[in-house]
Amino acid sequence: MQSSPSEALSDEVPGSSSRLPLAALAGLAASGFLCIVTETLPAGLLPGIASGLQISQALAGQLVAIYALGSLLAAIPLTSLTQGFSRRPVLLATIICFVIGNTLTAMADSIGIVLIARFIAGCAAGLAWGILAGYARSIVRPEQTGAAMAVAMVGVPLALSLGVPMGTFLGSLVGWRGSFLMLSAVGVLLIGWIIVKVPDAPGRTGDNRPSLLRVVRTKGIIPILLVILTWMTAHNILYTYIAPFSIASKSRVDLVLLAFGISSLLGIWLVGRFVDRMLRRMLLGAILSFALTAVLLSVAGDQSVAVYLGAVVWGLGFGGAGAMMQTASADAAGDGVDLAQAMVTTAWNLAIAAGGALGGALLTNGGTSMLPPTVAVLALLAFFIALAARHFAFPPGSRAQQRR
């Protein structure tokens, strides 16, 4: 017989009522890490993939785009369809899809098969992102939900900072096919960890399944999605084209990304520590610091010191962005948490696409100097949307006070 989440918590922390079930949350964090690394790995392997499949590097780059497209299209419908299923089997199904997708990618001789495999893996990622936050909340006590989501999201900044360098490094050791097979092996190990360490949680019955329209109309959801679209579009304009921007300032791209990655980890630690007490203040501080960083880069972007300093401040605010936005959307949505998270995933992927497209247009028509001012405008827009949304989306005070 399966144990309930509350029983699993008691088993995890004997004699304690305050510690988080870290082994279970680590399984969720590893699932998020695998989602992102599976998405970004090809970017570090483009020459090898292009050579191995006898295609151009431009076409090889579509392995990332087709994965994002799958996530974008599948997040909301798959999350809606699986609301009634227990959470652990659904999560395991997504990991199995990653294993199959990465194995097919490694073994395929045709770009068509690779693109199909990547699309399927992307669909699985959309579903995984739709359930991870709600799953994390369901295996902890109400007063721990913010911290639990921060731990469950730690895989995101890790993957974003390590995904492309990891691909390049693994490719130099075992080739691009070996790199994808290694991801498959990690997926198999993760399946075992989830079965042993992550307690199951029930799905929603027909009586308490909210409709998509009801969740969209929930007060606070639209402002949250608008903040994600503006903030993350701004982020992706700069992140996608950080290489040409860094080169223009004579900064080392690897060191800029390293500074960003380390700072992101500190940011998610801070969010995990304080999100339950000061979500609104942390969110506003993160967005405003990013906007000010963009202003700094607008006036001193040709100075390497400014670029390194900007990367540190930028990463500090971005590290906990996922946890903060998912916490806010989950609080606003109530029993519609899974559908709200699917909307967050969709908005996030739209912002990735918009940031890449807008950044590319700016780079082509105006050069790297056009990137920071545009980023600053979008970040300030996100800040003022969040500032105004104080009643339902980002209310002041601790989350414990808001639940009373």
C-alpha positions, -999 to 999 in steps of 0.1 A, spaced: 0 0 0 13 34 -9 19 59 19 2 93 19 22 124 15 18 133 51 29 98 62 59 101 39 68 134 55 67 118 89 89 90 77 113 115 61 118 136 92 112 116 124 103 137 154 103 169 134 75 190 121 96 217 104 122 201 81 116 198 44 115 163 27 147 171 8 152 137 -8 117 139 -24 122 175 -34 156 166 -49 139 142 -72 116 170 -84 146 193 -88 165 167 -108 134 163 -130 135 200 -138 172 199 -144 167 170 -169 140 190 -186 162 221 -192 195 202 -200 176 180 -225 164 213 -241 197 232 -241 222 204 -247 222 206 -285 234 242 -284 267 230 -271 269 202 -297 259 219 -329 290 212 -350 290 175 -341 253 171 -347 255 189 -380 284 167 -391 269 135 -379 235 140 -396 250 158 -426 230 189 -421 237 226 -416 243 240 -381 213 263 -387 191 232 -391 208 215 -362 198 245 -341 162 237 -347 166 208 -322 162 234 -295 133 252 -312 113 220 -319 116 210 -282 104 244 -270 75 242 -295 65 209 -280 65 224 -245 46 254 -257 18 234 -274 15 206 -249 17 222 -215 -19 233 -210 -38 204 -228 -17 176 -213 -18 191 -178 -56 195 -181 -60 159 -194 -39 144 -166 -54 163 -136 -72 133 -123 -42 110 -123 -19 104 -93 11 127 -96 40 102 -94 29 80 -124 25 112 -145 60 125 -135 75 90 -142 58 90 -177 75 123 -185 109 110 -175 104 79 -196 96 101 -225 129 120 -219 148 86 -219 131 75 -251 136 109 -268 173 112 -259 180 76 -269 163 80 -303 182 112 -308 215 94 -300 208 65 -324 190 82 -353 206 87 -387 179 110 -400 171 146 -390 134 137 -393 135 111 -366 156 134 -344 131 162 -348 102 139 -339 120 126 -309 128 161 -297 92 172 -302 79 143 -281 105 151 -254 94 187 -255 58 177 -250 68 157 -220 87 188 -206 56 209 -209 36 184 -188 65 181 -163 66 218 -158 28 218 -154 28 195 -124 62 200 -107 52 231 -86 18 216 -75 35 183 -67 61 200 -45 33 219 -27 14 187 -21 41 168 -2 49 196 23 29 215 49 12 247 39 37 269 56 66 252 37 52 255 2 74 285 -8 106 270 4 96 236 -11 91 252 -45 124 270 -43 142 237 -36 122 219 -64 132 247 -88 170 247 -80 176 225 -111 165 254 -134 194 279 -127 218 249 -125 207 237 -159 206 271 -175 241 279 -164 256 244 -171 235 230 -200 254 245 -229 289 242 -213 280 207 -203 271 198 -239 304 212 -252 324 193 -225 306 160 -229 308 163 -267 346 166 -265 347 134 -244 321 110 -258 307 128 -289 272 142 -294 256 108 -295 273 97 -263 261 129 -246 225 121 -253 229 85 -242 244 98 -209 212 119 -204 192 87 -210 212 69 -183 206 98 -159 169 96 -167 169 58 -158 186 65 -125 161 93 -118 132 70 -124 145 47 -97 151 77 -73 115 89 -78 100 55 -72 119 51 -40 121 86 -26 92 107 -39 58 101 -23 28 99 -45 1 125 -44 -35 122 -56 -49 138 -86 -80 159 -86 -114 142 -88 -141 153 -113 -158 174 -86 -128 196 -78 -112 199 -112 -112 236 -122 -118 245 -158 -92 263 -179 -115 293 -183 -121 295 -146 -84 295 -138 -77 322 -165 -104 344 -149 -90 339 -114 -79 373 -100 -42 377 -101 -34 352 -129 -33 376 -158 -10 401 -141 14 372 -132 14 360 -168 21 396 -180 50 400 -156 65 367 -169 61 377 -205 77 411 -201 104 401 -176 114 369 -193 114 384 -228 138 410 -215 159 383 -198 161 362 -230 170 391 -252 202 395 -232 208 358 -223 203 345 -259 228 370 -273 252 373 -243 281 359 -264 282 388 -290 275 413 -263 303 400 -241 327 398 -271 319 435 -279 330 445 -244 361 423 -246 347 401 -218 351 363 -217 318 347 -224 326 316 -202 334 339 -172 303 360 -177 281 329 -178 300 315 -148 294 347 -128 257 346 -138 254 309 -129 270 312 -94 250 343 -86 218 325 -98 224 298 -72 228 323 -45 196 340 -57 176 308 -55 190 301 -20 178 335 -9 144 330 -24 141 296 -6 150 312 26 128 343 25 100 337 -1 74 327 24 80 359 44 86 386 17 76 373 -18 64 407 -30 95 426 -19 119 400 -33 101 399 -67 101 437 -70 137 439 -59 147 412 -85 130 429 -114 142 464 -104 178 453 -100 176 437 -135 163 469 -150 191 489 -133 216 464 -146 203 470 -181 206 507 -176 242 502 -164 250 482 -195 233 508 -217 258 534 -206 289 513 -198 283 481 -218 317 485 -235 335 481 -201 342 445 -191 339 454 -154 304 466 -159 295 434 -178 308 411 -150 291 432 -123 259 432 -143 260 394 -147 263 390 -109 234 413 -101 213 399 -130 219 363 -119 211 371 -83 176 384 -93 170 357 -119 180 327 -98 147 326 -79 125 339 -106 109 306 -114 102 298 -78 87 333 -71 65 332 -102 53 297 -96 47 304 -59 26 335 -68 6 317 -95 0 287 -72 -12 310 -44 -35 329 -67 -49 298 -85 -58 278 -54 -71 244 -65 -63 254 -101 -26 252 -94 -16 227 -121 -34 245 -149 -19 278 -136 16 262 -138 9 251 -173 0 287 -182 33 298 -166 52 273 -187 34 285 -218 41 321 -210 78 313 -202 83 295 -236 66 324 -254 90 348 -237 120 326 -248 108 327 -284 100 364 -283 133 372 -266 152 353 -292 133 369 -322 134 404 -308 170 402 -298 180 389 -332 162 417 -349 178 443 -327 213 427 -332 208 427 -370 195 462 -373 213 481 -345 241 460 -331 247 450 -295 242 485 -282 205 482 -288 200 452 -265 204 468 -230 180 498 -236 153 475 -249 158 452 -219 156 481 -195 122 493 -210 107 458 -208 121 452 -173 106 485 -160 73 476 -176 74 443 -157 82 461 -125 53 485 -128 29 457 -136 40 438 -105 39 470 -84 3 476 -94 -8 440 -88 -7 442 -50 -42 428 -42 -42 393 -57 -11 386 -77 17 399 -54 1 409 -21 23 424 6 31 406 39 41 370 46 23 342 28 12 328 62 -7 361 69 -23 359 34 -37 324 41 -55 335 73 
